[in-house]
Amino acid sequence: MEAKISNFFESIGSFFTGGDQIPWCDRDIILGCEREIAENGNDTSDEAKNESIMRLSWALVHSRQPEDVQRGIAMLEASLAGALTPLQKREKLYLLSVGYYRSGDYSKSRQLLDRCLEIAPDFRQALSLKKTVEDRIAKDGVIGIGIAATAVGLLAGGIAAAVARKR
């Protein structure tokens, strides 16, 4: 019985906090990725530079800081056209969708996930994120309807109270 009550409260908390399973990234990891890029400079191959930039992009879009997420989105969008293989394009589209999800642009995230899944229809991370995004869109719709219904109820109650006073 206690486990059921705990699960109930956990699901309610998850509803309001958006309990997704996407990992977060600490500032220390971002700094380490930036340091790696700076230390490598022009001495490394293009492939090694691209891998370092992808690690930094991953860290940025998984950050808790909105400015880091925006920076990661900008880096990924700039590098998307240069994706040489379908695998690179899939990874960049997925990371972009994570960034847009983190920044609250759920429709853009879903659109990018659809493009990602065209390349790799059974990509589990993308399928999981797509379900999370769709759940979030539905939840936001339910909350929006609840707010609108409350506003209409308050307005109707205010009008009824004003009419009752005049009588």
GITADA-V14616 format. One record per residue. N is the residue number from 0. NEAR is the number of other C-alpha atoms within 8 Angstrom. Layout:
[[N	NEAR] [N	NEAR]]
This chain:
[[0	4] [1	5] [2	6] [3	7] [4	8] [5	8] [6	8] [7	8] [8	8] [9	8] [10	8] [11	8] [12	9] [13	9] [14	9] [15	6] [16	6] [17	7] [18	7] [19	5] [20	4] [21	5] [22	5] [23	7] [24	11] [25	9] [26	7] [27	6] [28	9] [29	12] [30	8] [31	8] [32	13] [33	9] [34	8] [35	9] [36	11] [37	7] [38	6] [39	9] [40	7] [41	5] [42	5] [43	8] [44	7] [45	6] [46	6] [47	8] [48	11] [49	8] [50	8] [51	11] [52	10] [53	8] [54	9] [55	12] [56	13] [57	10] [58	14] [59	14] [60	17] [61	14] [62	13] [63	9] [64	6] [65	9] [66	6] [67	11] [68	16] [69	12] [70	10] [71	16] [72	13] [73	8] [74	9] [75	12] [76	9] [77	7] [78	8] [79	10] [80	6] [81	5] [82	9] [83	6] [84	6] [85	8] [86	6] [87	9] [88	12] [89	12] [90	9] [91	10] [92	13] [93	12] [94	12] [95	15] [96	13] [97	12] [98	15] [99	13] [100	11] [101	11] [102	9] [103	6] [104	9] [105	11] [106	7] [107	9] [108	15] [109	12] [110	8] [111	12] [112	15] [113	8] [114	9] [115	15] [116	13] [117	7] [118	8] [119	8] [120	7] [121	6] [122	8] [123	6] [124	6] [125	11] [126	11] [127	8] [128	10] [129	10] [130	8] [131	9] [132	12] [133	9] [134	8] [135	10] [136	10] [137	8] [138	9] [139	8] [140	8] [141	8] [142	8] [143	8] [144	8] [145	8] [146	8] [147	8] [148	8] [149	8] [150	8] [151	8] [152	8] [153	8] [154	8] [155	8] [156	8] [157	8] [158	8] [159	8] [160	8] [161	8] [162	8] [163	7] [164	6] [165	5] [166	4]]
